[in-house]
């Protein structure tokens, strides 16, 4: 039983790492799509702190949501082990846990995208991404706050999905 638990733990860790890397890559790519032509990598290389704040906020936001998804996956695997890993109930539980994790990633990235677009509409007098290019830290903090706040709320939703599915 101890060996089985260790193997399950290692599998969970590997899955968490893979999903985290994929989610961060997707988040960075989506940021590149909505940043209206700004090259985040060049700005970071120039030492643009404002862009660094936004990239960090996106990464933290995605990590918060992925963490709740990974917790749900761990709960699903534990429940599947109790029911019999390869039983119908066990396989359904694991499938639902993976679905919940993927849904969490999609929700996180989608919510960040939507939040930044809504913020752009609400602050019509400020071109946020142009201000970021100039290194405007105040705008970066505003945007970063919105990103993290949305992720915090989405995280609760992902935890709710876990509670209802698993």
VEXVO-584031 format. One line per 5 residues: number of its first residue (from 1); their letters; for each residue y, x, z of N, C-alpha, C, O, CB. Coordinates in nm, 4 decimals, m for minus. Glycine has a CB too. Layout:
% VEXVO-584031
NUM	a	Y:X:Z:Y:X:Z:Y:X:Z:Y:X:Z:Y:X:Z; ... .
% end
This chain:
% VEXVO-584031
1	xxxxx	m0.1194:0.0816:0.0000:0.0000:0.0000:0.0000:0.1268:0.0866:0.0000:0.2256:0.0527:m0.0651:m0.0007:m0.0932:0.1205; 0.1232:0.1985:0.0734:0.2392:0.2872:0.0793:0.2685:0.3464:m0.0582:0.3847:0.3546:m0.0982:0.2162:0.3996:0.1818; 0.1652:0.3875:m0.1309:0.1828:0.4431:m0.2651:0.2404:0.3366:m0.3579:0.3295:0.3648:m0.4380:0.0483:0.4967:m0.3207; 0.1891:0.2142:m0.3466:0.2380:0.1045:m0.4309:0.3867:0.0784:m0.4051:0.4636:0.0594:m0.4993:0.1560:m0.0240:m0.4051; 0.4266:0.0775:m0.2799:0.5677:0.0561:m0.2456:0.6554:0.1694:m0.2988:0.7662:0.1456:m0.3470:0.5844:0.0440:m0.0934 .
6	xxxxx	0.6051:0.2928:m0.2896:0.6810:0.4072:m0.3401:0.6983:0.3977:m0.4914:0.8062:0.4254:m0.5435:0.6111:0.5391:m0.3027; 0.5926:0.3587:m0.5615:0.5999:0.3448:m0.7077:0.6983:0.2351:m0.7455:0.7791:0.2519:m0.8368:0.4603:0.3141:m0.7670; 0.6912:0.1232:m0.6753:0.7843:0.0129:m0.7019:0.9278:0.0575:m0.6759:1.0181:0.0244:m0.7528:0.7499:m0.1102:m0.6147; 0.9489:0.1316:m0.5690:1.0826:0.1822:m0.5389:1.1345:0.2751:m0.6466:1.2516:0.2674:m0.6838:1.0824:0.2537:m0.4064; 1.0498:0.3622:m0.6968:1.0894:0.4544:m0.8038:1.1219:0.3775:m0.9314:1.2197:0.4083:m0.9995:0.9779:0.5577:m0.8308 .
11	xxxxx	1.0400:0.2775:m0.9638:1.0659:0.1945:m1.0817:1.1999:0.1224:m1.0673:1.2781:0.1164:m1.1622:0.9516:0.0921:m1.1025; 1.2259:0.0683:m0.9495:1.3538:0.0007:m0.9252:1.4701:0.0977:m0.9425:1.5722:0.0617:m1.0012:1.3567:m0.0609:m0.7839; 1.4562:0.2185:m0.8929:1.5624:0.3183:m0.9059:1.5876:0.3525:m1.0524:1.7026:0.3580:m1.0958:1.5265:0.4453:m0.8277; 1.4817:0.3752:m1.1279:1.4965:0.4089:m1.2693:1.5622:0.2934:m1.3447:1.6526:0.3153:m1.4254:1.3593:0.4429:m1.3318; 1.5172:0.1712:m1.3187:1.5764:0.0541:m1.3840:1.7250:0.0431:m1.3478:1.8079:0.0149:m1.4343:1.5008:m0.0754:m1.3430 .
16	xxxxx	1.7579:0.0649:m1.2223:1.8975:0.0578:m1.1781:1.9828:0.1621:m1.2494:2.0941:0.1321:m1.2927:1.9068:0.0774:m1.0261; 1.9318:0.2834:m1.2618:2.0066:0.3898:m1.3291:2.0280:0.3553:m1.4757:2.1385:0.3699:m1.5279:1.9329:0.5244:m1.3164; 1.9229:0.3096:m1.5419:1.9338:0.2748:m1.6840:2.0356:0.1630:m1.7043:2.1234:0.1734:m1.7899:1.7964:0.2323:m1.7403; 2.0241:0.0564:m1.6257:2.1167:m0.0553:m1.6411:2.2593:m0.0147:m1.6046:2.3542:m0.0622:m1.6669:2.0721:m0.1733:m1.5548; 2.2757:0.0705:m1.5069:2.4098:0.1158:m1.4691:2.4744:0.1940:m1.5829:2.5902:0.1702:m1.6172:2.4037:0.2023:m1.3419 .
21	xxxxx	2.4001:0.2866:m1.6409:2.4543:0.3673:m1.7505:2.4883:0.2790:m1.8709:2.5946:0.2933:m1.9313:2.3538:0.4772:m1.7915; 2.3973:0.1882:m1.9047:2.4219:0.0978:m2.0168:2.5450:0.0104:m1.9889:2.6304:m0.0064:m2.0760:2.2975:0.0092:m2.0433; 2.5536:m0.0442:m1.8691:2.6662:m0.1314:m1.8347:2.7983:m0.0549:m1.8390:2.8980:m0.1076:m1.8886:2.6456:m0.1930:m1.6954; 2.8009:0.0681:m1.7881:2.9242:0.1467:m1.7911:2.9644:0.1815:m1.9339:3.0826:0.1797:m1.9682:2.9077:0.2746:m1.7089; 2.8664:0.2128:m2.0159:2.8948:0.2414:m2.1569:2.9532:0.1186:m2.2260:3.0518:0.1285:m2.2991:2.7671:0.2875:m2.2297 .
26	xxxxx	2.8919:0.0034:m2.2026:2.9407:m0.1214:m2.2624:3.0826:m0.1503:m2.2128:3.1700:m0.1857:m2.2919:2.8456:m0.2402:m2.2282; 3.1050:m0.1355:m2.0841:3.2374:m0.1604:m2.0278:3.3432:m0.0699:m2.0879:3.4525:m0.1161:m2.1208:3.2345:m0.1425:m1.8782; 3.3129:0.0578:m2.1027:3.4081:0.1522:m2.1622:3.4338:0.1168:m2.3081:3.5470:0.1261:m2.3556:3.3557:0.2969:m2.1508; 3.3288:0.0761:m2.3791:3.3434:0.0365:m2.5197:3.4293:m0.0884:m2.5333:3.5151:m0.0959:m2.6212:3.2059:0.0122:m2.5830; 3.4064:m0.1864:m2.4462:3.4857:m0.3092:m2.4516:3.6318:m0.2788:m2.4180:3.7224:m0.3344:m2.4802:3.4286:m0.4156:m2.3542 .
31	xxxxx	3.6551:m0.1921:m2.3215:3.7927:m0.1529:m2.2908:3.8587:m0.0932:m2.4143:3.9753:m0.1212:m2.4424:3.7964:m0.0520:m2.1737; 3.7852:m0.0116:m2.4877:3.8378:0.0467:m2.6109:3.8723:m0.0577:m2.7149:3.9666:m0.0399:m2.7920:3.7387:0.1433:m2.6684; 3.7970:m0.1665:m2.7180:3.8222:m0.2740:m2.8151:3.9471:m0.3545:m2.7804:4.0186:m0.3991:m2.8702:3.7017:m0.3672:m2.8227; 3.9739:m0.3737:m2.6520:4.0866:m0.4589:m2.6149:4.2143:m0.3801:m2.5854:4.3188:m0.4393:m2.5585:4.0499:m0.5417:m2.4947; 4.2064:m0.2484:m2.5901:4.3241:m0.1690:m2.5532:4.4206:m0.1464:m2.6690:4.5087:m0.0608:m2.6612:4.2803:m0.0359:m2.4989 .
36	xxxxx	4.4042:m0.2214:m2.7735:4.5005:m0.2249:m2.8840:4.5289:m0.0868:m2.9430:4.6441:m0.0447:m2.9533:4.6299:m0.2867:m2.8369; 4.4232:m0.0182:m2.9808:4.4394:0.1078:m3.0509:4.4605:0.2311:m2.9643:4.4786:0.3411:m3.0165:4.5512:0.0959:m3.1415; 4.4584:0.2140:m2.8342:4.4756:0.3302:m2.7472:4.3440:0.4077:m2.7427:4.2371:0.3483:m2.7284:4.5203:0.2873:m2.6033; 4.3519:0.5379:m2.7546:4.2333:0.6229:m2.7456:4.2209:0.6710:m2.6010:4.2861:0.7670:m2.5601:4.2417:0.7446:m2.8458; 4.1357:0.6021:m2.5244:4.1233:0.6317:m2.3818:4.0806:0.7759:m2.3572:4.1297:0.8405:m2.2647:4.0237:0.5368:m2.3170 .
41	xxxxx	3.9896:0.8262:m2.4394:3.9416:0.9624:m2.4194:4.0546:1.0649:m2.4364:4.0658:1.1586:m2.3574:3.8279:0.9928:m2.5171; 4.1373:1.0471:m2.5384:4.2504:1.1388:m2.5586:4.3498:1.1283:m2.4438:4.4013:1.2289:m2.3949:4.3211:1.1091:m2.6922; 4.3761:1.0043:m2.4014:4.4713:0.9845:m2.2909:4.4194:1.0483:m2.1622:4.4959:1.1084:m2.0868:4.4975:0.8339:m2.2684; 4.2912:1.0352:m2.1379:4.2322:1.0980:m2.0189:4.2406:1.2499:m2.0291:4.2713:1.3184:m1.9316:4.0851:1.0538:m2.0011; 4.2127:1.3015:m2.1494:4.2189:1.4467:m2.1700:4.3611:1.5002:m2.1487:4.3788:1.6142:m2.1057:4.1699:1.4824:m2.3117 .
46	xxxxx	4.4630:1.4174:m2.1790:4.6022:1.4571:m2.1572:4.6424:1.4468:m2.0109:4.7501:1.4925:m1.9724:4.6947:1.3716:m2.2415; 4.5562:1.3869:m1.9294:4.5886:1.3724:m1.7878:4.6649:1.2453:m1.7564:4.7351:1.2391:m1.6555:4.6681:1.4899:m1.7419; 4.6527:1.1438:m1.8404:4.7231:1.0177:m1.8198:4.6598:0.9433:m1.7019:4.5532:0.8831:m1.7148:4.7197:0.9302:m1.9488; 4.7264:0.9486:m1.5886:4.6751:0.8892:m1.4648:4.6609:0.7380:m1.4786:4.5650:0.6801:m1.4274:4.7675:0.9229:m1.3467; 4.7541:0.6741:m1.5464:4.7495:0.5286:m1.5622:4.6206:0.4857:m1.6332:4.5545:0.3911:m1.5903:4.8729:0.4792:m1.6410 .
51	xxxxx	4.5860:0.5538:m1.7394:4.4627:0.5223:m1.8113:4.3422:0.5530:m1.7226:4.2438:0.4790:m1.7231:4.4544:0.6020:m1.9442; 4.3500:0.6608:m1.6476:4.2416:0.6937:m1.5546:4.2188:0.5840:m1.4522:4.1047:0.5544:m1.4168:4.2714:0.8240:m1.4836; 4.3270:0.5237:m1.4045:4.3152:0.4142:m1.3074:4.2423:0.2957:m1.3700:4.1551:0.2362:m1.3068:4.4550:0.3706:m1.2567; 4.2772:0.2614:m1.4929:4.2137:0.1467:m1.5595:4.0664:0.1745:m1.5858:3.9820:0.0886:m1.5606:4.2855:0.1139:m1.6918; 4.0352:0.2911:m1.6352:3.8951:0.3255:m1.6611:3.8165:0.3218:m1.5301:3.7054:0.2690:m1.5255:3.8837:0.4659:m1.7277 .
56	xxxxx	3.8736:0.3770:m1.4251:3.8063:0.3740:m1.2946:3.7871:0.2312:m1.2456:3.6815:0.1978:m1.1917:3.8863:0.4541:m1.1912; 3.8879:0.1468:m1.2638:3.8769:0.0070:m1.2207:3.7658:m0.0651:m1.2966:3.6905:m0.1430:m1.2383:4.0107:m0.0660:m1.2411; 3.7562:m0.0390:m1.4262:3.6483:m0.1000:m1.5059:3.5130:m0.0531:m1.4540:3.4214:m0.1337:m1.4377:3.6635:m0.0644:m1.6568; 3.5001:0.0757:m1.4281:3.3729:0.1292:m1.3785:3.3375:0.0720:m1.2413:3.2224:0.0352:m1.2174:3.3791:0.2821:m1.3711; 3.4352:0.0643:m1.1512:3.4098:0.0083:m1.0182:3.3709:m0.1387:m1.0300:3.2776:m0.1844:m0.9640:3.5342:0.0242:m0.9270 .
61	xxxxx	3.4422:m0.2118:m1.1136:3.4133:m0.3544:m1.1308:3.2715:m0.3763:m1.1835:3.1981:m0.4615:m1.1334:3.5151:m0.4182:m1.2262; 3.2349:m0.3002:m1.2827:3.1006:m0.3154:m1.3387:2.9957:m0.2730:m1.2368:2.8909:m0.3368:m1.2259:3.0858:m0.2329:m1.4680; 3.0221:m0.1676:m1.1631:2.9274:m0.1229:m1.0608:2.9063:m0.2300:m0.9539:2.7943:m0.2497:m0.9067:2.9767:0.0069:m0.9959; 3.0135:m0.2989:m0.9158:3.0007:m0.4050:m0.8147:2.9059:m0.5150:m0.8635:2.8194:m0.5610:m0.7890:3.1396:m0.4653:m0.7814; 2.9230:m0.5556:m0.9871:2.8422:m0.6648:m1.0399:2.6988:m0.6183:m1.0662:2.6035:m0.6902:m1.0364:2.9049:m0.7204:m1.1688 .
66	xxxxx	2.6839:m0.4986:m1.1218:2.5491:m0.4470:m1.1473:2.4736:m0.4285:m1.0164:2.3531:m0.4530:m1.0102:2.5556:m0.3136:m1.2242; 2.5436:m0.3855:m0.9120:2.4784:m0.3687:m0.7813:2.4201:m0.5001:m0.7318:2.3086:m0.5027:m0.6797:2.5778:m0.3137:m0.6782; 2.4941:m0.6087:m0.7475:2.4401:m0.7372:m0.7032:2.3225:m0.7783:m0.7910:2.2284:m0.8416:m0.7430:2.5493:m0.8458:m0.7058; 2.3272:m0.7432:m0.9178:2.2138:m0.7707:m1.0065:2.0918:m0.6886:m0.9711:1.9794:m0.7387:m0.9753:2.2522:m0.7443:m1.1499; 2.1130:m0.5629:m0.9362:2.0013:m0.4760:m0.8961:1.9405:m0.5262:m0.7651:1.8187:m0.5223:m0.7475:2.0487:m0.3285:m0.8808 .
71	xxxxx	2.0246:m0.5729:m0.6741:1.9730:m0.6311:m0.5497:1.8862:m0.7520:m0.5792:1.7814:m0.7712:m0.5176:2.0883:m0.6705:m0.4561; 1.9313:m0.8342:m0.6747:1.8515:m0.9495:m0.7154:1.7202:m0.9079:m0.7786:1.6168:m0.9708:m0.7562:1.9296:m1.0356:m0.8120; 1.7246:m0.8020:m0.8575:1.6025:m0.7503:m0.9190:1.5062:m0.7010:m0.8116:1.3859:m0.7259:m0.8195:1.6352:m0.6366:m1.0182; 1.5581:m0.6319:m0.7128:1.4732:m0.5842:m0.6028:1.4101:m0.7006:m0.5278:1.2918:m0.6964:m0.4938:1.5545:m0.4975:m0.5056; 1.4886:m0.8042:m0.5021:1.4346:m0.9228:m0.4351:1.3278:m0.9889:m0.5214:1.2261:m1.0359:m0.4703:1.5473:m1.0233:m0.4034 .
76	xxxxx	1.3513:m0.9924:m0.6524:1.2530:m1.0519:m0.7436:1.1234:m0.9739:m0.7468:1.0151:m1.0325:m0.7486:1.3099:m1.0607:m0.8833; 1.1336:m0.8426:m0.7475:1.0125:m0.7596:m0.7487:0.9357:m0.7764:m0.6184:0.8128:m0.7844:m0.6190:1.0481:m0.6109:m0.7709; 1.0075:m0.7818:m0.5071:0.9406:m0.8033:m0.3778:0.8683:m0.9377:m0.3753:0.7553:m0.9476:m0.3274:1.0425:m0.7963:m0.2624; 0.9341:m1.0398:m0.4270:0.8717:m1.1725:m0.4311:0.7521:m1.1724:m0.5264:0.6497:m1.2345:m0.4976:0.9748:m1.2798:m0.4744; 0.7644:m1.1035:m0.6388:0.6544:m1.0952:m0.7349:0.5357:m1.0213:m0.6754:0.4209:m1.0583:m0.6999:0.7004:m1.0257:m0.8633 .
81	xxxxx	0.5622:m0.9170:m0.5974:0.4529:m0.8446:m0.5320:0.3797:m0.9347:m0.4336:0.2571:m0.9300:m0.4233:0.5063:m0.7199:m0.4598; 0.4550:m1.0163:m0.3617:0.3938:m1.1075:m0.2651:0.3099:m1.2139:m0.3358:0.2056:m1.2551:m0.2849:0.5019:m1.1744:m0.1788; 0.3553:m1.2580:m0.4526:0.2836:m1.3625:m0.5267:0.1723:m1.3051:m0.6126:0.0868:m1.3789:m0.6616:0.3802:m1.4408:m0.6141; 0.1729:m1.1741:m0.6310:0.0797:m1.1099:m0.7232:0.1574:m1.0672:m0.8460:0.2005:m1.1505:m0.9257:m0.0382:m1.2050:m0.7614; 0.1748:m0.9381:m0.8607:0.2639:m0.8843:m0.9631:0.2315:m0.9352:m1.1028:0.3222:m0.9664:m1.1799:0.2579:m0.7343:m0.9620 .
86	xxxxx	0.1034:m0.9440:m1.1359:0.0653:m0.9836:m1.2710:0.0211:m1.1287:m1.2795:m0.0364:m1.1714:m1.3796:m0.0446:m0.8948:m1.3210; 0.0482:m1.2036:m1.1744:0.0202:m1.3479:m1.1793:0.1310:m1.4152:m1.2598:0.2344:m1.3544:m1.2875:0.0102:m1.4097:m1.0344; 0.1087:m1.5399:m1.2967:0.2108:m1.6139:m1.3722:0.3406:m1.6229:m1.2920:0.4489:m1.6006:m1.3461:0.1600:m1.7559:m1.4077; 0.3297:m1.6555:m1.1628:0.4491:m1.6654:m1.0783:0.5199:m1.5301:m1.0662:0.6427:m1.5228:m1.0697:0.4114:m1.7179:m0.9385; 0.4418:m1.4242:m1.0520:0.4993:m1.2910:m1.0397:0.5735:m1.2491:m1.1652:0.6834:m1.1943:m1.1574:0.3915:m1.1907:m1.0083 .
91	xxxxx	0.5138:m1.2745:m1.2808:0.5769:m1.2371:m1.4078:0.7022:m1.3207:m1.4334:0.8021:m1.2691:m1.4834:0.4776:m1.2540:m1.5241; 0.6971:m1.4493:m1.3992:0.8151:m1.5353:m1.4150:0.9273:m1.4866:m1.3246:1.0431:m1.4814:m1.3658:0.7805:m1.6829:m1.3831; 0.8931:m1.4513:m1.2022:0.9937:m1.4038:m1.1070:1.0590:m1.2755:m1.1567:1.1811:m1.2615:m1.1491:0.9307:m1.3807:m0.9689; 0.9806:m1.1832:m1.2066:1.0368:m1.0581:m1.2584:1.1223:m1.0854:m1.3816:1.2294:m1.0270:m1.3976:0.9245:m0.9577:m1.2925; 1.0752:m1.1737:m1.4678:1.1536:m1.2107:m1.5856:1.2877:m1.2703:m1.5481:1.3905:m1.2363:m1.6067:1.0766:m1.3087:m1.6710 .
96	xxxxx	1.2863:m1.3607:m1.4488:1.4115:m1.4208:m1.4024:1.5038:m1.3170:m1.3399:1.6256:m1.3234:m1.3565:1.3828:m1.5317:m1.3018; 1.4455:m1.2214:m1.2681:1.5267:m1.1166:m1.2055:1.5950:m1.0293:m1.3117:1.7120:m0.9938:m1.2973:1.4392:m1.0291:m1.1128; 1.5222:m0.9953:m1.4170:1.5824:m0.9174:m1.5257:1.6900:m0.9987:m1.5977:1.7961:m0.9466:m1.6323:1.4743:m0.8719:m1.6260; 1.6612:m1.1266:m1.6195:1.7599:m1.2147:m1.6817:1.8883:m1.2175:m1.5994:1.9986:m1.2091:m1.6534:1.7032:m1.3571:m1.6970; 1.8719:m1.2292:m1.4697:1.9869:m1.2356:m1.3796:2.0674:m1.1066:m1.3857:2.1904:m1.1107:m1.3838:1.9412:m1.2626:m1.2357 .
101	xxxxx	1.9999:m0.9917:m1.3931:2.0683:m0.8630:m1.4016:2.1460:m0.8516:m1.5329:2.2617:m0.8095:m1.5338:1.9672:m0.7475:m1.3893; 2.0825:m0.8890:m1.6420:2.1488:m0.8828:m1.7725:2.2649:m0.9824:m1.7771:2.3719:m0.9506:m1.8291:2.0477:m0.9120:m1.8868; 2.2441:m1.1018:m1.7232:2.3514:m1.2015:m1.7186:2.4693:m1.1498:m1.6373:2.5847:m1.1745:m1.6722:2.2999:m1.3338:m1.6592; 2.4410:m1.0784:m1.5294:2.5478:m1.0207:m1.4478:2.6306:m0.9201:m1.5256:2.7533:m0.9196:m1.5157:2.4898:m0.9544:m1.3246; 2.5650:m0.8355:m1.6026:2.6364:m0.7367:m1.6837:2.7235:m0.8075:m1.7877:2.8408:m0.7744:m1.8047:2.5365:m0.6401:m1.7531 .
106	xxxxx	2.6654:m0.9038:m1.8560:2.7401:m0.9778:m1.9579:2.8585:m1.0505:m1.8955:2.9689:m1.0491:m1.9501:2.6483:m1.0782:m2.0301; 2.8353:m1.1141:m1.7808:2.9444:m1.1842:m1.7124:3.0543:m1.0884:m1.6691:3.1725:m1.1203:m1.6817:2.8911:m1.2596:m1.5911; 3.0172:m0.9722:m1.6186:3.1168:m0.8752:m1.5724:3.2044:m0.8282:m1.6882:3.3271:m0.8298:m1.6789:3.0480:m0.7546:m1.5058; 3.1410:m0.7870:m1.7962:3.2167:m0.7365:m1.9103:3.3006:m0.8485:m1.9718:3.4172:m0.8279:m2.0058:3.1217:m0.6759:m2.0159; 3.2411:m0.9665:m1.9860:3.3141:m1.0799:m2.0419:3.4321:m1.1211:m1.9550:3.5396:m1.1528:m2.0061:3.2209:m1.1976:m2.0603 .
111	xxxxx	3.4121:m1.1205:m1.8249:3.5199:m1.1596:m1.7329:3.6337:m1.0585:m1.7350:3.7505:m1.0969:m1.7295:3.4660:m1.1742:m1.5901; 3.6011:m0.9301:m1.7429:3.7052:m0.8267:m1.7512:3.7846:m0.8452:m1.8808:3.9075:m0.8388:m1.8807:3.6424:m0.6830:m1.7449; 3.7149:m0.8678:m1.9885:3.7796:m0.8901:m2.1176:3.8731:m1.0108:m2.1105:3.9890:m1.0036:m2.1513:3.6742:m0.9106:m2.2281; 3.8211:m1.1209:m2.0582:3.8998:m1.2441:m2.0472:4.0197:m1.2253:m1.9532:4.1305:m1.2692:m1.9841:3.8109:m1.3595:m1.9971; 3.9974:m1.1610:m1.8402:4.1050:m1.1411:m1.7430:4.2182:m1.0579:m1.8020:4.3353:m1.0902:m1.7822:4.0510:m1.0737:m1.6168 .
116	xxxxx	4.1846:m0.9512:m1.8741:4.2898:m0.8679:m1.9324:4.3651:m0.9425:m2.0420:4.4860:m0.9252:m2.0574:4.2303:m0.7387:m1.9884; 4.2943:m1.0247:m2.1175:4.3629:m1.1039:m2.2202:4.4541:m1.2091:m2.1581:4.5648:m1.2320:m2.2070:4.2610:m1.1715:m2.3120; 4.4087:m1.2726:m2.0517:4.4925:m1.3718:m1.9836:4.6129:m1.3033:m1.9195:4.7246:m1.3545:m1.9268:4.4109:m1.4488:m1.8766; 4.5909:m1.1887:m1.8572:4.7021:m1.1134:m1.7986:4.8048:m1.0788:m1.9053:4.9252:m1.0867:m1.8811:4.6511:m0.9851:m1.7302; 4.7577:m1.0406:m2.0226:4.8476:m1.0073:m2.1328:4.9328:m1.1286:m2.1717:5.0509:m1.1141:m2.2032:4.7672:m0.9571:m2.2543 .
121	xxxxx	4.8733:m1.2468:m2.1695:4.9469:m1.3698:m2.2037:5.0459:m1.4082:m2.0928:5.1548:m1.4583:m2.1207:4.8480:m1.4862:m2.2285; 5.0071:m1.3845:m1.9680:5.0934:m1.4209:m1.8553:5.2147:m1.3293:m1.8424:5.3209:m1.3720:m1.7973:5.0140:m1.4181:m1.7264; 5.1988:m1.2067:m1.8812:5.3074:m1.1091:m1.8680:5.3608:m1.0748:m2.0063:5.3482:m0.9617:m2.0533:5.2588:m0.9806:m1.7943; 5.4198:m1.1729:m2.0697:5.4650:m1.1551:m2.2081:5.5754:m1.0515:m2.2222:5.5932:m0.9948:m2.3300:5.5131:m1.2863:m2.2633; 5.6485:m1.0263:m2.1169:5.7554:m0.9273:m2.1232:5.7061:m0.7841:m2.1074:5.7841:m0.6896:m2.1194:5.8572:m0.9565:m2.0177 .
126	xxxxx	5.5776:m0.7677:m2.0806:5.5221:m0.6344:m2.0594:5.4044:m0.6143:m2.1550:5.3105:m0.6939:m2.1576:5.4774:m0.6150:m1.9108; 5.4113:m0.5095:m2.2311:5.2989:m0.4714:m2.3166:5.2145:m0.3712:m2.2379:5.2384:m0.2505:m2.2418:5.3480:m0.4103:m2.4547; 5.1148:m0.4248:m2.1661:5.0398:m0.3426:m2.0715:4.9821:m0.2160:m2.1327:4.9961:m0.1080:m2.0752:4.9292:m0.4229:m2.0125; 4.9180:m0.2272:m2.2477:4.8524:m0.1099:m2.3036:4.9528:m0.0072:m2.3561:4.9250:0.1127:m2.3545:4.7585:m0.1515:m2.4150; 5.0681:m0.0527:m2.4022:5.1744:0.0413:m2.4401:5.2263:0.1138:m2.3163:5.2532:0.2339:m2.3200:5.2907:m0.0326:m2.5122 .
131	xxxxx	5.2399:0.0398:m2.2076:5.2852:0.1004:m2.0826:5.1832:0.2021:m2.0305:5.2204:0.3059:m1.9758:5.3103:m0.0081:m1.9769; 5.0550:0.1713:m2.0480:4.9520:0.2674:m2.0062:4.9634:0.3969:m2.0854:4.9496:0.5058:m2.0297:4.8114:0.2072:m2.0238; 4.9887:0.3850:m2.2153:5.0047:0.5050:m2.2985:5.1183:0.5927:m2.2463:5.1123:0.7154:m2.2549:5.0314:0.4657:m2.4451; 5.2228:0.5277:m2.1917:5.3368:0.6006:m2.1370:5.3081:0.6563:m1.9976:5.3874:0.7327:m1.9426:5.4585:0.5099:m2.1321; 5.1931:0.6170:m1.9409:5.1576:0.6658:m1.8080:5.2113:0.5805:m1.6951:5.2236:0.6286:m1.5825:5.2068:0.8046:m1.7911 .
136	xxxxx	5.2435:0.4549:m1.7221:5.3008:0.3651:m1.6217:5.1939:0.3282:m1.5178:5.1083:0.2432:m1.5425:5.3583:0.2369:m1.6890; 5.2006:0.3930:m1.4028:5.1017:0.3747:m1.2969:5.1122:0.2359:m1.2341:5.0107:0.1790:m1.1939:5.1187:0.4822:m1.1895; 5.2323:0.1808:m1.2252:5.2489:0.0470:m1.1672:5.1715:m0.0567:m1.2486:5.1034:m0.1420:m1.1918:5.3988:0.0089:m1.1607; 5.1818:m0.0496:m1.3801:5.1071:m0.1419:m1.4663:4.9573:m0.1164:m1.4521:4.8782:m0.2108:m1.4500:5.1509:m0.1267:m1.6147; 4.9185:0.0088:m1.4425:4.7758:0.0405:m1.4262:4.7216:m0.0179:m1.2969:4.6102:m0.0703:m1.2941:4.7536:0.1925:m1.4283 .
141	xxxxx	4.7993:m0.0092:m1.1903:4.7543:m0.0657:m1.0629:4.7434:m0.2175:m1.0705:4.6501:m0.2765:m1.0163:4.8500:m0.0259:m0.9501; 4.8395:m0.2802:m1.1383:4.8334:m0.4260:m1.1580:4.7064:m0.4635:m1.2345:4.6321:m0.5521:m1.1925:4.9593:m0.4766:m1.2343; 4.6824:m0.3968:m1.3451:4.5649:m0.4272:m1.4269:4.4362:m0.3945:m1.3518:4.3398:m0.4709:m1.3563:4.5701:m0.3494:m1.5592; 4.4351:m0.2815:m1.2833:4.3170:m0.2436:m1.2063:4.2858:m0.3451:m1.0979:4.1696:m0.3774:m1.0735:4.3363:m0.1065:m1.1445; 4.3902:m0.3953:m1.0328:4.3711:m0.4985:m0.9310:4.3106:m0.6247:m0.9889:4.2216:m0.6846:m0.9286:4.5026:m0.5313:m0.8643 .
146	xxxxx	4.3582:m0.6653:m1.1053:4.3028:m0.7840:m1.1713:4.1565:m0.7613:m1.2061:4.0729:m0.8488:m1.1836:4.3833:m0.8186:m1.2985; 4.1258:m0.6462:m1.2600:3.9881:m0.6159:m1.3000:3.8943:m0.6205:m1.1794:3.7886:m0.6832:m1.1852:3.9808:m0.4777:m1.3676; 3.9325:m0.5549:m1.0714:3.8461:m0.5500:m0.9531:3.8370:m0.6871:m0.8862:3.7301:m0.7250:m0.8384:3.8983:m0.4457:m0.8528; 3.9467:m0.7613:m0.8821:3.9433:m0.8960:m0.8228:3.8484:m0.9873:m0.9001:3.7706:m1.0617:m0.8404:4.0848:m0.9575:m0.8201; 3.8551:m0.9813:m1.0309:3.7648:m1.0638:m1.1128:3.6199:m1.0232:m1.0882:3.5327:m1.1092:m1.0752:3.7993:m1.0505:m1.2637 .
151	xxxxx	3.5939:m0.8939:m1.0817:3.4566:m0.8485:m1.0577:3.4068:m0.8941:m0.9213:3.2901:m0.9304:m0.9066:3.4480:m0.6958:m1.0681; 3.4933:m0.8924:m0.8233:3.4562:m0.9352:m0.6890:3.4104:m1.0805:m0.6912:3.3102:m1.1168:m0.6296:3.5743:m0.9172:m0.5915; 3.4853:m1.1621:m0.7628:3.4494:m1.3036:m0.7738:3.3204:m1.3210:m0.8541:3.2338:m1.4001:m0.8167:3.5640:m1.3830:m0.8393; 3.3081:m1.2480:m0.9631:3.1873:m1.2558:m1.0463:3.0655:m1.2105:m0.9661:2.9570:m1.2667:m0.9810:3.2029:m1.1693:m1.1744; 3.0827:m1.1102:m0.8822:2.9723:m1.0617:m0.7998:2.9166:m1.1744:m0.7143:2.7950:m1.1862:m0.6996:3.0180:m0.9449:m0.7111 .
156	xxxxx	3.0028:m1.2566:m0.6581:2.9559:m1.3702:m0.5784:2.8743:m1.4665:m0.6635:2.7738:m1.5211:m0.6179:3.0746:m1.4439:m0.5148; 2.9173:m1.4868:m0.7856:2.8433:m1.5736:m0.8769:2.7060:m1.5170:m0.9104:2.6081:m1.5913:m0.9175:2.9226:m1.5947:m1.0046; 2.6985:m1.3867:m0.9309:2.5707:m1.3235:m0.9621:2.4760:m1.3342:m0.8415:2.3563:m1.3578:m0.8577:2.5918:m1.1747:m1.0021; 2.5301:m1.3169:m0.7230:2.4488:m1.3339:m0.6023:2.3998:m1.4781:m0.5919:2.2868:m1.5027:m0.5496:2.5295:m1.2951:m0.4760; 2.4847:m1.5730:m0.6305:2.4441:m1.7137:m0.6321:2.3327:m1.7396:m0.7320:2.2423:m1.8188:m0.7054:2.5630:m1.8022:m0.6643 .
161	xxxxx	2.3385:m1.6733:m0.8464:2.2316:m1.6867:m0.9452:2.1010:m1.6368:m0.8843:1.9965:m1.7002:m0.8989:2.2654:m1.6082:m1.0754; 2.1077:m1.5233:m0.8164:1.9889:m1.4673:m0.7523:1.9306:m1.5662:m0.6512:1.8098:m1.5899:m0.6484:2.0229:m1.3339:m0.6830; 2.0162:m1.6221:m0.5703:1.9690:m1.7161:m0.4671:1.9030:m1.8392:m0.5287:1.8063:m1.8918:m0.4735:2.0858:m1.7596:m0.3774; 1.9539:m1.8848:m0.6414:1.8978:m2.0056:m0.7012:1.7740:m1.9783:m0.7853:1.6858:m2.0637:m0.7935:2.0016:m2.0733:m0.7858; 1.7653:m1.8619:m0.8478:1.6531:m1.8331:m0.9365:1.5334:m1.7701:m0.8658:1.4183:m1.7969:m0.9004:1.6986:m1.7427:m1.0463 .
166	x	1.5616:m1.6870:m0.7675:1.4528:m1.6067:m0.7099:1.4192:m1.6547:m0.5702:1.3302:m1.5994:m0.5056:1.4906:m1.4578:m0.7064 .
% end
